[in-house]
């Protein structure tokens, strides 16, 4: 929701170019809240949208969104891993050229919290910034053994990202960079 979601007046909306990721979210919401969402193709765009109509979920997520890092930082490591995985699904990128993961976001504070949570799991990252078209955005970078640690502890939901992640884990381990 923090990455590619929106809390409306009566519904939650999630967008992603990967249909499989939205299907995972849809199943998760159905299993946890017993509420069915609907996935549709976004007109004139190469992405899909999951809509979940529920005033009760909207109220819950509005409340949670205000204090999400308060709750997550006090959660178990399993919950922290699941939270970061969802954020990675929405905002993460796995390099095709080298063993590197980046997670981007326009809100630096969000990334500082994510970095702190990653550090709790023993995953090192560096916080960087860049400007494009007069706008600044921020991103976390991690390489080599931290890519391996991320894969082992957190992983990704999208099959295309998982394919590259698995490739880089094998590469790093074969070169002894993960020690």
LUMVO-205429 format. One line per 5 residues: for each residue x, y, z of N, C-alpha, C, CB. Coordinates in pm, whole numbers, plus 50000, padded with zeros to 5 digits. Glycine has a CB too. Example, Ala and Ser with C-alpha at 12.3 -4.5 7.8 and 13.67 -1.06 7.14 Angstrom:
! residues 2
51319 49431 50780 51230 49550 50780 51320 49670 50780 51131 49553 50905  51285 49775 50708 51367 49894 50714 51290 50003 50787 51408 49940 50572
//
This chain:
! residues 179
50083 49880 50000 50000 50000 50000 50087 50126 50000 49906 50000 50122  50196 50124 50073 50286 50239 50077 50356 50258 49943 50391 50223 50188  50384 50147 49875 50454 50153 49747 50364 50193 49632 50517 50022 49718  50274 50106 49593 50191 50130 49474 50042 50121 49506 50225 50029 49366  50005 50168 49624 49865 50159 49663 49804 50295 49689 49851 50073 49785
49672 50291 49707 49596 50413 49733 49478 50379 49823 49548 50478 49599  49457 50460 49924 49341 50445 50011 49239 50550 49968 49379 50460 50163  49127 50503 49915 49021 50593 49872 48916 50609 49980 48957 50542 49744  48803 50665 49942 48694 50687 50038 48631 50555 50081 48587 50779 49976  48612 50464 49986 48544 50337 50015 48624 50214 49973 48411 50335 49947
48747 50235 49922 48819 50120 49869 48970 50140 49878 48779 50093 49724  49040 50027 49865 49185 50024 49852 49217 49990 49707 49252 49921 49951  49322 50049 49651 49364 50020 49515 49514 49995 49514 49326 50137 49419  49552 49890 49443 49692 49855 49425 49718 49843 49276 49729 49723 49500  49827 49902 49226 49863 49891 49084 49997 49822 49071 49867 50029 49017
50008 49741 48965 50136 49676 48935 50132 49627 48791 50164 49558 49033  50248 49622 48728 50255 49569 48593 50254 49416 48593 50381 49620 48521  50278 49358 48708 50282 49212 48722 50151 49160 48779 50400 49169 48812  50076 49094 48695 49947 49038 48736 49964 48941 48853 49880 48966 48619  50070 48861 48851 50094 48762 48956 50108 48823 49094 50216 48683 48924
50171 48941 49102 50188 49008 49231 50052 49049 49286 50280 49132 49218  49967 49105 49200 49834 49145 49245 49749 49025 49286 49763 49224 49136  49768 48913 49218 49696 48791 49257 49737 48745 49396 49721 48679 49155  49865 48759 49429 49913 48726 49564 49846 48817 49666 50067 48738 49573  49841 48948 49637 49777 49043 49728 49628 49011 49744 49795 49187 49677
49564 48980 49633 49421 48948 49634 49395 48826 49722 49370 48922 49490  49475 48722 49706 49460 48601 49787 49487 48630 49935 49554 48491 49738  49588 48712 49961 49622 48749 50098 49505 48820 50165 49748 48838 50100  49447 48917 50097 49334 48993 50152 49214 48901 50173 49296 49109 50060  49192 48812 50078 49081 48717 50091 49102 48624 50210 49067 48634 49963
49223 48572 50226 49253 48480 50336 49245 48548 50473 49391 48420 50318  49299 48669 50482 49306 48738 50612 49174 48805 50649 49416 48842 50609  49111 48873 50553 48993 48954 50585 48862 48896 50531 49011 49092 50530  48870 48788 50454 48752 48728 50393 48676 48829 50305 48658 48672 50502  48754 48911 50235 48698 49010 50143 48760 48986 50006 48723 49157 50192
48677 48978 49904 48726 48952 49769 48754 49083 49696 48625 48867 49690  48870 49091 49636 48904 49204 49552 48884 49168 49407 49048 49250 49578  48898 49268 49321 48883 49245 49178 49002 49306 49105 48748 49305 49125  49061 49227 49015 49176 49274 48937 49127 49308 48797 49289 49166 48931  49165 49428 48751 49129 49472 48616 49252 49529 48547 49014 49578 48622
49249 49529 48416 49354 49591 48335 49330 49740 48334 49355 49533 48188  49436 49819 48353 49424 49965 48349 49426 50008 48203 49539 50035 48430  49325 50082 48164 49310 50125 48025 49428 50210 47980 49179 50203 48007  49480 50178 47862 49590 50252 47798 49721 50250 47876 49548 50394 47777  49737 50155 47968 49863 50142 48042 49900 49996 48050 49851 50204 48185
50028 49972 48069 50077 49836 48078 50079 49791 48225 50219 49825 48016  49962 49796 48289 49954 49752 48427 49812 49710 48463 50002 49863 48521  49801 49657 48583 49673 49608 48635 49644 49678 48766 49675 49452 48653  49519 49669 48808 49479 49728 48934 49394 49630 49013 49401 49859 48911  49426 49616 49141 49345 49539 49233 49262 49637 49314 49433 49448 49326
49132 49622 49308 49041 49706 49387 48975 49621 49494 48935 49772 49297  48973 49675 49615 48909 49607 49727 48812 49706 49789 49015 49556 49832  48684 49680 49772 48580 49769 49823 48540 49727 49964 48458 49770 49729  48579 49808 50060 48545 49782 50200 48572 49906 50283 48625 49661 50254  48467 49963 50336 48483 50080 50423 48563 50043 50547 48344 50138 50463
48542 49922 50597 48613 49878 50718 48763 49865 50693 48557 49744 50766  48801 49811 50577 48945 49804 50545 49004 49943 50523 48968 49717 50420  48928 50031 50461 48975 50169 50442 49004 50233 50578 48870 50252 50364  48913 50218 50672 48933 50275 50806 49055 50213 50874 48808 50254 50893  49069 50080 50863 49183 50012 50922 49313 50061 50861 49169 49861 50905
49321 50065 50728 49445 50103 50662 49478 50251 50679 49438 50069 50515  49378 50336 50690 49406 50477 50720 49472 50490 50856 49276 50562 50715  49419 50415 50952 49477 50417 51086 49619 50360 51085 49388 50339 51184  49636 50245 51018 49767 50180 51014 49869 50263 50939 49755 50043 50950  49827 50329 50831 49920 50405 50748 49987 50517 50827 49848 50464 50627
49913 50577 50919 49968 50686 51000 50080 50639 51091 49859 50750 51083  50072 50514 51137 50169 50464 51234 50236 50335 51187 50102 50440 51367  50245 50315 51056 50294 50187 51003 50433 50153 51055 50295 50191 50853  50523 50247 51061 50659 50216 51104 50667 50198 51256 50755 50325 51059  50578 50260 51327 50568 50235 51472 50533 50089 51495 50462 50329 51537
50432 50039 51424 50389 49900 51441 50492 49801 51386 50254 49878 51373  50542 49828 51267 50636 49735 51204 50765 49724 51286 50668 49780 51061  50815 49835 51336 50940 49832 51411 50928 49753 51542 50987 49974 51441  50807 49732 51588 50783 49656 51710 50733 49514 51682 50683 49729 51797  50736 49477 51555 50684 49347 51513 50794 49241 51515 50623 49356 51374
50752 49118 51494 50847 49007 51485 50927 49019 51355 50774 48870 51492  51037 48947 51349 51118 48948 51228 51041 48891 51109 51247 48869 51250  50953 48794 51134 50871 48740 51024 50782 48849 50964 50784 48624 51074  50723 48933 51048 50638 49041 50998 50720 49148 50928 50558 49102 51113  50839 49175 50982 50928 49273 50918 50967 49224 50779 51055 49298 51005
51002 49097 50767 51040 49041 50637 50924 49050 50539 51085 48895 50653  50803 49017 50584 50686 49023 50496 50659 49167 50452 50562 48965 50566  50676 49261 50542 50655 49402 50509 50755 49449 50404 50667 49490 50636  50882 49417 50426 50986 49459 50330 50965 49390 50195 51127 49426 50385  50923 49265 50197 50897 49194 50071 50788 49266 49991 50856 49047 50098
50682 49304 50056 50575 49378 49987 50624 49511 49933 50458 49401 50081  50706 49579 50011 50761 49707 49966 50854 49686 49847 50836 49778 50081  50935 49580 49854 51025 49546 49743 50945 49513 49618 51115 49428 49782  50835 49439 49633 50750 49407 49518 50707 49534 49447 50627 49326 49563  50673 49636 49524 50622 49760 49466 50732 49854 49417 50537 49830 49566
50838 49868 49494 50935 49974 49468 51076 49925 49437 50941 50065 49586  51095 49794 49431 51229 49740 49415 51266 49705 49273 51244 49620 49498  51396 49699 49251 51452 49665 49120 51574 49577 49142 51490 49794 49038  51584 49470 49064 51701 49384 49067 51775 49404 48935 51663 49233 49088  51900 49444 48948 51982 49474 48831 51996 49352 48741 52120 49525 48873
51996 49376 48612 52021 49270 48516 52170 49259 48484 51941 49294 48387  52249 49360 48526 52390 49367 48490 52486 49325 48601 52423 49504 48448  52441 49327 48725 52530 49295 48837 52447 49257 48959 52623 49415 48870  52508 49194 49060 52433 49156 49179 52401 49278 49267 52511 49052 49260  52294 49343 49232 52255 49466 49303 52104 49476 49309 52315 49591 49233
52056 49520 49423 51914 49550 49443 51904 49697 49477 51850 49461 49555  51804 49763 49420 51774 49900 49459 51626 49910 49492 51814 50001 49346  51597 49990 49590 51459 50017 49630 51444 50168 49630 51424 49954 49772  51356 50219 49545 51341 50363 49529 51210 50416 49587 51349 50399 49384  51216 50545 49623 51099 50608 49685 51125 50758 49689 51072 50551 49830
51020 50837 49675 51040 50982 49682 51048 51033 49826 50927 51053 49610  51002 50952 49921 51004 50992 50062 51126 50934 50131 50874 50946 50133  51222 51018 50164 51347 50972 50224 51322 50908 50360 51446 51088 50238  51227 50958 50436 51200 50903 50569 51154 50757 50560 51094 50987 50642  51071 50726 50462 51027 50588 50441 51148 50498 50417 50929 50579 50322
51241 50542 50334 51359 50461 50306 51452 50450 50427 51436 50519 50188  51457 50553 50509 51538 50545 50630 51481 50438 50725 51543 50683 50701  51348 50432 50734 51286 50326 50815 51312 50188 50756 51134 50351 50825  51299 50176 50625 51326 50048 50559 51471 50008 50583 51297 50056 50406  51563 50102 50571 51704 50074 50594 51728 50025 50736 51789 50198 50566
51662 50087 50833 51675 50044 50972 51623 49901 50989 51599 50141 51065  51510 49870 50927 51454 49735 50936 51546 49633 50869 51314 49731 50871  51602 49669 50755 51698 49581 50688 51820 49556 50777 51742 49642 50553  51866 49661 50842 51982 49649 50930 51953 49552 51046 52022 49788 50986  51830 49556 51098 51790 49462 51204 51801 49317 51158 51647 49490 51250
51785 49296 51028 51795 49161 50971 51937 49128 50925 51699 49148 50854  52029 49222 50946 52168 49199 50908 52197 49226 50762 52205 49058 50938  52113 49309 50698 52131 49343 50556 52176 49489 50548 51999 49320 50474  52296 49508 50493 52350 49643 50481 52303 49707 50351 52505 49640 50486  52280 49837 50357 52242 49912 50237 52294 50054 50250 52086 49911 50216
52303 50121 50137 52341 50262 50139 52224 50344 50085 52472 50288 50055  52201 50458 50148 52093 50548 50107 52152 50654 50015 52024 50615 50232  52093 50668 49897 52143 50760 49796 52030 50847 49745 52209 50684 49678  52067 50955 49677 51964 51039 49615 52007 51074 49473 51940 51167 49698  51909 51110 49394 51933 51151 49256 51823 51248 49217 51936 51027 49159
51851 51327 49116 51751 51421 49065 51724 51391 48919 51798 51568 49081  51598 51402 48884 51557 51383 48746 51442 51479 48720 51515 51234 48718  51455 51556 48614 51353 51655 48577 51320 51749 48692 51226 51584 48530  51422 51786 48769 51404 51879 48878 51344 51820 49004 51320 51990 48834  51323 51690 49005 51265 51623 49123 51369 51529 49184 51136 51546 49085
51376 51530 49315 51470 51443 49385 51398 51316 49428 51531 51515 49507  51465 51203 49410 51415 51077 49462 51529 51006 49533 51355 50989 49348  51494 50910 49613 51590 50842 49699 51585 50692 49672 51562 50873 49848  51696 50626 49700 51699 50482 49680 51803 50417 49771 51729 50449 49533  51771 50295 49812 51864 50211 49886 51932 50118 49787 51791 50131 49998
52060 50097 49805 52136 50004 49723 52199 49899 49812 52243 50077 49639  52196 49774 49767 52275 49672 49831 52329 49576 49727 52194 49597 49936  52448 49528 49754 52524 49449 49658 52572 49318 49721 52643 49529 49606  52614 49228 49631 52686 49106 49663 52626 49028 49780 52828 49138 49692  52700 49018 49893 52652 48932 50002 52522 48981 50063 52758 48922 50110
52495 49110 50054 52368 49161 50106 52252 49126 50012 52376 49314 50125  52280 49108 49885 52180 49056 49791 52146 48913 49829 52232 49064 49644  52249 48835 49861 52227 48696 49903 52145 48692 50031 52362 48623 49923  52182 48772 50127 52109 48776 50256 51965 48818 50233 52179 48873 50356  51942 48917 50147 51807 48960 50115 51727 48844 50055 51810 49079 50017
51787 48773 49962 51719 48661 49897 51684 48552 49999 51806 48602 49786  51776 48524 50088 51754 48417 50185 51652 48454 50291 51885 48381 50252  51648 48580 50332 51559 48620 50441 51427 48680 50396 51629 48719 50527  51426 48745 50280 51307 48820 50238 51251 48769 50107 51340 48969 50226  51330 48776 50001 51285 48731 49870 51191 48830 49803 51217 48598 49883
51135 48787 49691 51042 48869 49613 50926 48781 49567 51114 48935 49491  50815 48843 49535 50697 48769 49489 50694 48753 49338 50571 48840 49535  50740 48854 49265 50733 48852 49119 50831 48750 49061 50763 48992 49062  50781 48666 48971 50864 48559 48915 50983 48612 48835 50780 48468 48827  50966 48723 48762 51078 48778 48685 51187 48832 48776 51029 48889 48590
51149 48897 48884 51248 48946 48981 51315 48828 49050 51182 49039 49085  51238 48726 49083 51292 48608 49150 51397 48538 49063 51180 48510 49186  51372 48536 48933 51466 48474 48840 51602 48543 48844 51409 48478 48697  51602 48676 48840 51728 48751 48847 51792 48739 48985 51705 48898 48814  51710 48741 49088 51762 48730 49224 51832 48595 49242 51649 48746 49327
51769 48488 49196 51829 48354 49206 51961 48348 49128 51732 48248 49152  51963 48411 49012 52085 48414 48929 52198 48482 49005 52058 48486 48795  52169 48596 49068 52274 48670 49137 52319 48599 49265 52227 48810 49170  52228 48531 49332 52267 48456 49451 52366 48347 49412 52142 48393 49521  52335 48275 49308 52425 48169 49259 52560 48229 49220 52362 48095 49138
52559 48341 49150 52682 48408 49106 52768 48449 49226 52649 48532 49019  52707 48516 49323 52781 48565 49440 52839 48447 49520 52689 48651 49531  52758 48345 49539 52806 48228 49616 52919 48157 49541 52690 48130 49643  52910 48149 49411 53016 48081 49334 53147 48157 49336 52971 48061 49190  53142 48285 49360 53261 48368 49363 53313 48391 49505 53233 48501 49297
53242 48340 49605 53285 48354 49745 53264 48491 49804 53427 48321 49755  53177 48574 49741 53153 48710 49791 53058 48712 49911 53096 48797 49681  52997 48600 49943 52894 48602 50046 52948 48574 50185 52788 48502 50013  53077 48570 50202 53135 48541 50334 53155 48666 50415 53267 48469 50320
//
